[in-house]
Amino acid sequence: MKLQRISILLCTYRRESVRDTLASLSKLQAPQGCFVNIIVADNDVEPSAEHIVGQADQSWPVTYVHAPAGNISIARNACLDHARRRQSDWIAFVDDDEVVGPDWLQKLMGVAVASGVDVVSGPAIAQYPSETPEWMVEQDWHSNWPALRMAGQGRQAKLQTSHTCNALVRFWGTPWVDQNFDVRRGTSGGEDTAYFFDVSRSGARFNICPDAVAEERVAPERLTLAWLTERRFRMGQTYSAAAVGPAELARLTVSASAKAIYCQIGIWCSGRDTARQNFWILRGALHKGVVAGCFARPQARLYGAPAADPSSTANG
């Protein structure tokens, strides 16, 4: 029986936390009949992560790729190029601020094999620092819980998109093997959502694995309502890419506008309840972003600041 090749794709940009990510990957147990390799793409102008990758103790072969600069789609596409050269049967995505358990890949592959699907997504669960506002922890806006979406009334549910924080994708020999990440979205974020929309349009079947958990430590600069509002707005802009054709675009615009108005009413009715008010602000930001995306409003640059700013990060 031929070994299935799995390439784990990891993009990084000036994050020391990639050490912990690599350490967790070194403990991975390969699914039965599979061989694992890791591809790390460094999106910094200088190869700042090369020594970190070189010093990492790994049980699996690791390839370091310097893919500058400040545009995460460039790094993601560099990973895809190497996976194509390896003719990887599967690719898996994880972020450079996450850690996974030893059986993470086994659980994802188990669902893929059992359900015969092409993309399996797992949750990315936020680990909050002690200074996090209480409302933010309770509402848990930083975690990513994949969900199955209805493709249409009376039709089978399917996941239309996924995220590169935790996913396994059938790759070599598929209609989407040559699909790349959109470099126009590489500084605003949402490039992963758009990528998986394209994979879905190519015929991929999706499922979820709630037990294949990735844990993500939330950075202090992300613990503000302003950061979350901007992120949610951008997510809405990206989601508008799901609309195909004028009729679908009009339907989505009307639907999102109605939802945004409903959320505004929720804000007005929240009174002095700050937590409740923030809840409606963030829900509304998503729907406002969808409307903005339908009108092709440019997305804000959220990631990949100029090289002179070492505090910035390129990963979303």
C-alpha positions as CSV (number, residue, x, y, z in Angstrom):
1,M,0.0,0.0,0.0
2,K,1.4,3.4,-1.0
3,L,2.2,5.8,1.8
4,Q,0.0,8.9,1.9
5,R,2.2,12.1,2.1
6,I,0.9,14.9,4.4
7,S,2.6,18.3,4.3
8,I,1.9,20.6,7.2
9,L,2.0,24.2,6.0
10,L,3.1,26.8,8.6
11,C,3.6,30.5,7.8
12,T,5.3,32.8,10.2
13,Y,6.2,36.4,10.6
14,R,8.3,37.6,13.5
15,R,6.6,35.5,16.1
16,E,8.6,33.8,18.8
17,S,5.6,31.6,19.5
18,V,6.5,29.6,16.4
19,R,8.9,27.8,18.7
20,D,6.0,26.3,20.6
21,T,4.2,25.5,17.4
22,L,7.1,23.5,16.1
23,A,7.6,21.8,19.5
24,S,4.0,20.6,19.4
25,L,4.4,19.4,15.8
26,S,7.5,17.4,16.8
27,K,5.2,15.2,19.0
28,L,2.7,14.5,16.2
29,Q,1.7,10.9,15.6
30,A,1.2,10.2,11.9
31,P,-2.1,8.7,10.8
32,Q,-1.8,5.1,9.8
33,G,-0.3,4.7,6.3
34,C,0.9,8.3,6.2
35,F,4.2,10.1,6.2
36,V,4.4,13.7,7.6
37,N,6.7,16.6,6.6
38,I,6.6,20.2,7.6
39,I,7.0,23.3,5.4
40,V,7.7,26.6,7.2
41,A,7.4,29.8,5.1
42,D,9.0,32.9,6.7
43,N,7.2,36.1,5.5
44,D,9.7,38.6,7.0
45,V,11.9,40.8,4.8
46,E,14.9,39.2,6.4
47,P,15.0,35.4,7.1
48,S,14.3,36.1,10.8
49,A,12.8,32.6,11.6
50,E,15.5,30.6,9.9
51,H,17.5,30.0,13.1
52,I,14.4,29.1,15.0
53,V,13.4,26.5,12.5
54,G,17.0,25.2,12.3
55,Q,17.2,24.8,16.1
56,A,13.9,23.1,16.4
57,D,13.9,19.5,17.5
58,Q,11.8,17.7,15.0
59,S,10.7,14.1,14.5
60,W,9.6,14.9,10.9
61,P,11.5,16.5,8.0
62,V,11.2,20.3,8.0
63,T,11.7,22.6,5.0
64,Y,12.4,26.3,5.6
65,V,11.3,28.7,2.9
66,H,12.1,32.4,2.9
67,A,9.0,34.0,1.2
68,P,9.1,37.8,1.8
69,A,7.5,40.1,2.6
70,G,4.6,41.4,4.6
71,N,1.9,39.6,2.6
72,I,0.7,36.4,4.1
73,S,-0.7,35.1,0.8
74,I,2.9,35.1,-0.6
75,A,4.0,32.8,2.2
76,R,1.0,30.5,1.9
77,N,1.5,30.2,-1.9
78,A,5.2,29.4,-1.3
79,C,4.1,26.5,1.0
80,L,1.6,25.3,-1.7
81,D,4.4,25.4,-4.3
82,H,6.6,23.1,-2.2
83,A,3.7,20.8,-1.5
84,R,3.1,20.5,-5.3
85,R,6.8,19.6,-5.8
86,R,6.4,16.9,-3.2
87,Q,3.2,15.8,-4.8
88,S,1.7,15.8,-1.3
89,D,-1.5,13.8,-1.1
90,W,-2.8,16.0,1.7
91,I,-1.9,19.4,3.2
92,A,-2.6,20.6,6.7
93,F,-2.7,24.1,7.9
94,V,-1.8,25.5,11.4
95,D,-0.9,29.0,12.6
96,D,2.4,30.1,14.2
97,D,0.7,31.1,17.4
98,E,-1.0,27.7,18.0
99,V,-0.1,24.4,19.5
100,V,-1.7,21.0,18.8
101,G,-1.9,17.7,20.5
102,P,0.0,14.6,19.4
103,D,-3.2,13.1,17.9
104,W,-4.4,16.2,16.1
105,L,-3.5,15.0,12.6
106,Q,-4.9,11.5,13.3
107,K,-8.3,12.9,14.3
108,L,-8.5,15.1,11.2
109,M,-7.6,12.2,8.9
110,G,-10.0,9.9,10.8
111,V,-12.9,12.1,9.9
112,A,-11.7,12.5,6.3
113,V,-11.5,8.8,5.8
114,A,-14.7,7.9,7.6
115,S,-16.8,10.5,5.8
116,G,-15.0,10.4,2.4
117,V,-14.6,14.2,2.4
118,D,-11.8,16.5,1.0
119,V,-11.6,19.2,3.7
120,V,-11.8,18.7,7.5
121,S,-11.7,21.6,9.9
122,G,-11.1,21.6,13.6
123,P,-11.6,24.4,16.2
124,A,-9.0,26.9,17.2
125,I,-9.7,27.7,20.9
126,A,-8.4,30.9,22.3
127,Q,-6.3,30.9,25.4
128,Y,-6.8,34.3,27.1
129,P,-4.2,36.2,29.3
130,S,-5.3,37.2,32.7
131,E,-5.8,40.9,31.8
132,T,-8.5,40.0,29.2
133,P,-11.9,41.9,29.8
134,E,-14.4,39.6,31.3
135,W,-17.0,40.2,28.6
136,M,-14.5,39.2,25.9
137,V,-13.7,35.8,27.6
138,E,-17.4,35.1,28.2
139,Q,-18.4,35.8,24.5
140,D,-15.2,34.2,23.2
141,W,-14.8,36.2,20.0
142,H,-11.2,35.0,19.4
143,S,-12.0,31.3,19.2
144,N,-12.8,29.8,15.8
145,W,-15.5,27.1,15.8
146,P,-16.1,25.7,12.3
147,A,-19.7,25.0,11.5
148,L,-21.6,23.3,8.7
149,R,-23.6,25.7,6.6
150,M,-26.8,24.8,4.7
151,A,-26.1,24.8,1.0
152,G,-29.8,25.5,0.3
153,Q,-33.2,24.5,1.5
154,G,-33.8,20.8,1.3
155,R,-30.2,20.1,0.4
156,Q,-27.5,18.4,2.4
157,A,-25.5,20.6,4.7
158,K,-21.9,21.4,3.8
159,L,-19.1,23.6,4.9
160,Q,-18.6,26.3,2.3
161,T,-15.3,27.6,3.7
162,S,-12.6,26.9,6.3
163,H,-9.6,28.6,7.9
164,T,-5.9,28.0,7.8
165,C,-5.7,28.0,11.6
166,N,-6.8,24.3,11.6
167,A,-7.6,22.3,8.6
168,L,-6.7,19.2,6.5
169,V,-7.1,19.3,2.7
170,R,-7.0,16.6,0.1
171,F,-4.4,18.0,-2.4
172,W,-2.5,16.1,-5.1
173,G,-4.6,15.1,-8.1
174,T,-7.6,17.3,-7.1
175,P,-9.3,20.0,-9.3
176,W,-8.0,22.6,-6.7
177,V,-4.3,21.5,-6.6
178,D,-3.3,24.6,-8.6
179,Q,-5.5,27.0,-6.6
180,N,-3.5,29.8,-4.9
181,F,-4.2,32.3,-2.2
182,D,-5.3,35.8,-3.4
183,V,-2.3,38.1,-2.9
184,R,-4.7,41.1,-2.9
185,R,-6.1,39.8,0.4
186,G,-2.6,39.1,1.9
187,T,-2.4,42.3,4.0
188,S,-6.1,42.7,4.9
189,G,-6.8,39.1,6.0
190,G,-9.5,36.8,4.8
191,E,-7.3,35.2,2.2
192,D,-7.9,31.8,3.7
193,T,-11.7,32.2,3.7
194,A,-11.6,33.2,0.0
195,Y,-9.2,30.2,-0.8
196,F,-11.6,27.7,0.7
197,F,-14.6,29.3,-1.1
198,D,-12.7,28.6,-4.3
199,V,-11.9,25.0,-3.2
200,S,-15.5,24.5,-2.5
201,R,-16.5,25.8,-5.9
202,S,-14.1,23.2,-7.4
203,G,-16.2,20.4,-5.9
204,A,-14.5,19.8,-2.5
205,R,-16.7,18.2,0.2
206,F,-16.3,19.5,3.7
207,N,-16.7,18.2,7.2
208,I,-15.6,19.1,10.8
209,C,-13.8,17.4,13.6
210,P,-14.6,19.0,16.9
211,D,-12.0,16.9,18.7
212,A,-9.0,18.0,16.6
213,V,-8.2,21.1,18.7
214,A,-5.6,23.8,18.1
215,E,-5.0,26.1,21.0
216,E,-4.1,29.8,20.3
217,R,-2.7,32.3,22.8
218,V,-4.3,35.7,22.3
219,A,-1.8,38.5,21.9
220,P,-2.4,41.5,24.2
221,E,-2.9,43.9,21.3
222,R,-5.9,41.9,20.2
223,L,-7.7,42.5,23.5
224,T,-9.7,45.6,22.5
225,L,-13.1,46.2,21.1
226,A,-11.6,48.2,18.3
227,W,-9.4,45.4,17.1
228,L,-12.3,42.9,17.2
229,T,-14.6,45.3,15.4
230,E,-12.1,45.8,12.6
231,R,-11.5,42.1,12.3
232,R,-15.3,41.3,12.2
233,F,-15.8,43.9,9.5
234,R,-13.0,42.4,7.4
235,M,-14.5,38.9,7.9
236,G,-17.8,40.2,6.5
237,Q,-16.0,41.8,3.5
238,T,-14.4,38.4,2.8
239,Y,-17.7,36.5,3.2
240,S,-19.2,38.6,0.4
241,A,-17.0,36.7,-2.0
242,A,-19.5,33.8,-1.6
243,A,-21.9,35.7,-3.8
244,V,-21.8,34.7,-7.5
245,G,-23.6,36.9,-10.0
246,P,-25.7,40.1,-9.7
247,A,-28.8,38.3,-8.3
248,E,-26.9,36.6,-5.5
249,L,-25.0,39.8,-4.7
250,A,-28.2,41.8,-4.4
251,R,-29.8,39.1,-2.2
252,L,-26.8,39.1,0.1
253,T,-26.7,42.9,0.2
254,V,-30.4,43.1,1.3
255,S,-30.0,40.2,3.8
256,A,-26.9,41.7,5.4
257,S,-28.3,45.2,5.5
258,A,-31.4,43.9,7.4
259,K,-29.2,42.1,9.9
260,A,-27.0,45.2,10.4
261,I,-30.1,47.2,11.2
262,Y,-31.3,44.5,13.6
263,C,-28.0,44.6,15.4
264,Q,-28.1,48.4,15.6
265,I,-31.5,48.1,17.3
266,G,-29.8,45.6,19.7
267,I,-27.2,48.2,20.6
268,W,-29.9,50.8,21.3
269,C,-31.8,48.3,23.5
270,S,-28.7,47.4,25.5
271,G,-28.8,50.4,27.7
272,R,-25.8,50.5,30.1
273,D,-25.0,46.9,29.7
274,T,-21.6,47.2,28.2
275,A,-21.1,43.5,27.5
276,R,-24.5,43.2,25.7
277,Q,-23.7,46.4,23.8
278,N,-20.3,45.0,22.6
279,F,-22.0,41.8,21.6
280,W,-24.3,43.6,19.2
281,I,-21.5,45.9,18.0
282,L,-19.4,43.0,16.9
283,R,-22.3,41.1,15.3
284,G,-23.3,44.3,13.4
285,A,-19.7,44.8,12.3
286,L,-19.8,41.5,10.4
287,H,-22.9,42.3,8.5
288,K,-21.7,45.8,7.7
289,G,-18.6,44.3,6.3
290,V,-20.7,42.0,4.1
291,V,-22.5,45.0,2.7
292,A,-19.2,46.8,2.2
293,G,-17.8,43.8,0.4
294,C,-20.8,43.6,-1.9
295,F,-20.1,47.1,-3.0
296,A,-16.4,46.2,-3.5
297,R,-15.2,48.6,-0.8
298,P,-11.4,48.2,-0.4
299,Q,-10.3,46.3,2.7
300,A,-8.1,47.9,5.4
301,R,-4.5,46.8,5.8
302,L,-4.5,44.8,9.0
303,Y,-1.3,42.7,8.7
304,G,2.2,43.0,7.3
305,A,3.2,46.5,8.3
306,P,6.4,48.0,6.9
307,A,9.6,46.3,7.9
308,A,10.6,49.1,10.2
309,D,7.8,48.1,12.6
310,P,8.9,45.0,14.5
311,S,5.7,44.8,16.5
312,S,3.4,44.0,13.6
313,T,2.3,40.5,12.6
314,A,1.3,39.1,9.2
315,N,-0.8,36.2,10.3
316,G,-4.5,36.6,11.1
